[in-house]
Amino acid sequence: MSMTAGPLRSLIDALGDETRRAEAAGEIARALGAAYLLLYVDDKELGLLLPAAGMPKTLAAGPRWRQFLARCREPGEFTAPVDIEGREFIAHARAAGQCAFVLAAGTKIAFPDEFEVALPMLCAVLRAQQALAIGRAEAADARAAAAKAHQLAKALDAARGAAAELNQQLRSEHQRKDEFLAMLAHELRNPLAPMTTAIEVMRRSPERDPALLDRQLALMTRQLHQLTHLVDDLLDVSRVSRGLIELRREVLRLDELLATSLDASRPLVESRGHRVRVVEAPAPLHVHGDRVRLTQVFSNLLNNAAKYTPPGGDIEVQVLQDGGQACIRISDTGVGIPKEMLGSIFEMFTQVPGSLDRAPGGLGIGLTLVRMLVDSHGGTVRAESAGPGLGSTFHVLLPLVAPPVRSAPADAPRKPGRLHARVMVVDDNVDAAQSLAEILRLMGADVSVAHDGAHALELAQALGQPDIVLLDIGLPGMDGYATAREWRRRFGNSANLHALTGYGSADDKRRTAQAGFDGHLVKPVSFEQLQGLLANAGVAIPE
């Protein structure tokens, strides 16, 4: 195939336009009887020839082709057989000005004269286009890098802001924790001081006046209950926050729950001369919950209202139905809550400013415990107040359930009464063991005392097995778990073993049950709990 100089010259000029380059190269190759016309530009950075802009970027070729291209980086004319697209061709190259033009055909084909004339200009155009392409790529990379740097700067600024906010939060929480610990020390000392004084009064009283002794004992009992309440609140917050509280749910009447809660809070309410008004729902409302924990919720709210209301104030308890929920509102005419604190009043370590000198006791964790327990029952609690001095209202919402179907109560079987039961107290705290033994003796029990596990086993072997064993867990040497297992191995199940411990989580109760205990008592053990144990053992409790 032949082509006149005019059209050929036009096609060679078209090689300078990268948008038309591939098409023009194909036409020139066909006009000259070749299979390919390929254009390359030397890349100094990479050290190889790259297809010119607009030319195909890939070519299926063998090692002879790559060797041929490597030679074409030097100026001159080169001819060699090559493999392209699985076929063998004779490649003829014209290299100059960092460019290479390659004709591949079945036979050797020379470049026409028009190429020689246009070669310097084509090389200049190809180099310029390559430089422009590299510049565009570098500019795009620079823009991408700048955009990434901007994003990183924004992320860094956000991280700095978050870190500053976190530091501020940590400082605030640290301050609140210090205030809480100071209040904890203060509140724990409060009941200890009058108890210490009462003991001295009783010791120094020369005539042992019964009325004086009764007053001091009543004082000590009140302060001990306050101290136990403080410790229980601390432990309950820790247990609930870790999910260690196991709810014993049943269908409960709200009016009965509130009556129990009011009874529990009555001493504090009456001591401050408050008036309490209860507005009940038109019909009894029922919820599905833990009787003890819900009573704790309402008594905590009532105690809070009593403590933060000046003497002679008013407290109102209102129960109503709100759709599928029961709403319990406990309102007071007390010191109120600043509006900015309504959202944080249920958080740990939060104290209303100025309340330290007005509140007669408390750690400020009661509301935290209330929120946790209400949440665990699927309910919500919120506080309302118009501001300082304007009282507060707490709203507790709990899901309603249908009332239970009542069945006729069956007569409970009665155990035959006995005059005495044998009880063994095992505790390494000598004072705790002796005082518990004394109260049990006053209640009609025969009591033996041991201060470690080995001695307890020896006593049981020598004196015979007791009916009830109150066994401390934290014993020296052989602990309570090991003692219980050895007791069961030696003596079987004839005695009732009850763990005596300061730990009361569900996991602790599972461990004692696995060790062979029949019951789990959390210190301090109440008089009512001891009465229940002895009653089950058939002891006649003296009035």
Secondary structure, DSSP 4 states (H G I P E B T S, - for coil): ----HHHHHHHHHHTT-TTTHHHHHHHHHHHHT-SEEEEEEEETTTTEEEEPTTS-S---B-HHHHHHHHHTTSSEEEEEEEEETTEEEEEEEEEETTEEEEEEESS--PPPHHHHHHHHHHHHHHHHHHHHHHHHHHHHHHHHHHHHHHHHHHHHHHHHHHHHHHHHHHHHHHHHHHHHHHHHHHHHHHHHHHHHHHHHHHHH-SS--HHHHHHHHHHHHHHHHHHHHHHHHHHHHHHHHTT-----EEEEEHHHHHHHHHHHHHHHHHHTT-EEEEE--SS--EEEEEHHHHHHHHHHHHHHHHHTS-TT-EEEEEEEEETTEEEEEEEESSS---GGGTTTTTSTT---TT-TTTSSS--S-HHHHHHHHHHHTT-EEEEE-SSTTS-EEEEEEEEB-PPPPP-PPPPPPPPPPBS--EEEEE-S-HHHHHHHHHHHHHTT-EEEEESSHHHHHHHHHHH---SEEEEESS-SSS-HHHHHHHHHHHHTTSSEEEEEES--SHHHHHHHHHTT-SEEEESSPPHHHHHHHHHHTTB----
